Amino acid sequence: MGQLIKLQDYISRYEMDPFRYPAQYVRLKKQQWQKLKLDWENQSTSTNEIHEVEEENNPRPLNVIKRLFQKSTSEKDEWIQENTQPTEPMFQFAPKLAYYPDSIDELKQMFLDQLFSFQMKWASSTIIEKSFIDKSYFRNEKLKYLLQRFPDTFLFLYEPIFLLKKAPVEMEVLLITPTEVWCIVFLEEENEAVYLGSKERFWIKRANRNESKILNPMISLNRMAKIIMQLLNYHQIDIPMKKAIISRNGYIDYPNAPIDVALLEKRKYPEWFKQQRNHLSPLKHIQLKTAKVLLDYCQTTSAKRPEWNNRGGIEENPFDILKD
């Protein structure tokens, strides 16, 4: 599961120490997955024993109880997500068996869903400050897909806002792998749509026998790539940078596309995705340096937690020095 190091202009745990938290996240995820898997396996054994006893004494099927328990699970998870605030210094991740999954794949999805909520906390709060996150991000399919389907060592900045010469610049998706940086623009307005690319300001979109114009995605992609390259060059960060337009549900027809842009449409995306999934390289120092440089230029909007405002003698965030 990829790491969300920056979401829009929300304060991120990674801003405090981008060299520490990525590795901590990888260790924490591995430890908690093994613990949850062990709990599931132990409960499986216990459930089988209980089932044998009930078959002899009272043939009421256990799946009736399971269904009743599952019915309240979504309400329980929603309440926890809305009302639980991290109290431990490290915002420890402790997944629970909210219900008993039937398979290891179902268990993995339960784990990833709980980990996704945990990631959103790390990407919108610290011990001292918090940002008021738009709840729609918890239902954002694209964001959830990026985090749940890519390797742990991939660092994502999702719709970050860069502050350059006091002017905010909104971007789409930045992916920092151990070996390169990807500037990504998504083009997924309608299923099976065909996009006719060109150098003009507008592209043609054909879908459901209708034809319309859309703003050329190369404009925002090139602007994003130019800014990122300038920042990395200024700080002497030598890491390859690539550009991509992704359309998982449509097609891109652009015969004269620039050679430095990957058009990852429905026919080509699966191969690229498989290559990224098979990326086995661990976190690298150059990758973390890149993350720090980019995070330093991101805009952050946050407020002090009430418990810190009420403490006498605390005038400022002690981590602010790390932002300079």
Salt bridges, closest charged atoms under 4 A:
GLU15 OE2 - LYS6 NZ 2.82
ASP39 OD2 - LYS35 NZ 3.54
GLU41 OE2 - LYS37 NZ 2.78
GLU55 OE2 - HIS51 NE2 3.42
GLU82 OE1 - LYS135 NZ 3.60
ASP102 OD1 - LYS66 NZ 2.29
ASP113 OD1 - LYS144 NZ 3.49
GLU129 OE2 - LYS323 NZ 3.89
GLU141 OE1 - ARG248 NH2 3.23
ASP152 OD1 - LYS29 NZ 2.74
GLU180 OE1 - LYS242 NZ 3.31
GLU188 OE2 - ARG248 NE 2.69
GLU189 OE1 - LYS205 NZ 2.88
GLU190 OE2 - LYS205 NZ 2.82
GLU192 OE2 - LYS266 NZ 2.26
GLU211 OE1 - ARG206 NE 2.93
ASP260 OD2 - LYS243 NZ 2.99
GLU265 OE2 - ARG267 NH2 2.46
ASP296 OD2 - LYS292 NZ 2.88
ASP320 OD1 - LYS323 NZ 3.82
